[in-house]
Amino acid sequence: MFFFNQDMIAKEAGEGITRKVLAYGEKLMLCELTLRKGAVIAEHTHPHEQCTYIISGKLRFAVGDEAMEVGSGDMVLAPGNISHGVIVLEDAVTVDIFSPIREDFI
């Protein structure tokens, strides 16, 4: 299967946050997030394992009891059912990978 970024529609996912579902199969999903400075993704949990790759910008990312500043080229892994959230320190673009897929995003 082939997916083309220009064909995907960005949807608002919170104030200052847009999300594009780029591709997904039976067990894996890839999303692109565009985050504006000052946006917040409140701490939350879900059963999906999530890996975030930061393409650009800076984030304060919390996973469980740990929080760190991350930027371009860094990655964060949030295991399923572990609380995680983000404060956007600079405009940023990230790629989120979920397994299994987030059916609520489709």
Helices and strands as residue ranges (DSSP letters): G 5-7, E 11-14, E 17-24, E 29-35, E 40-44, E 49-56, E 58-63, E 66-71, E 75-78, E 84-88, E 92-99, G 103-105
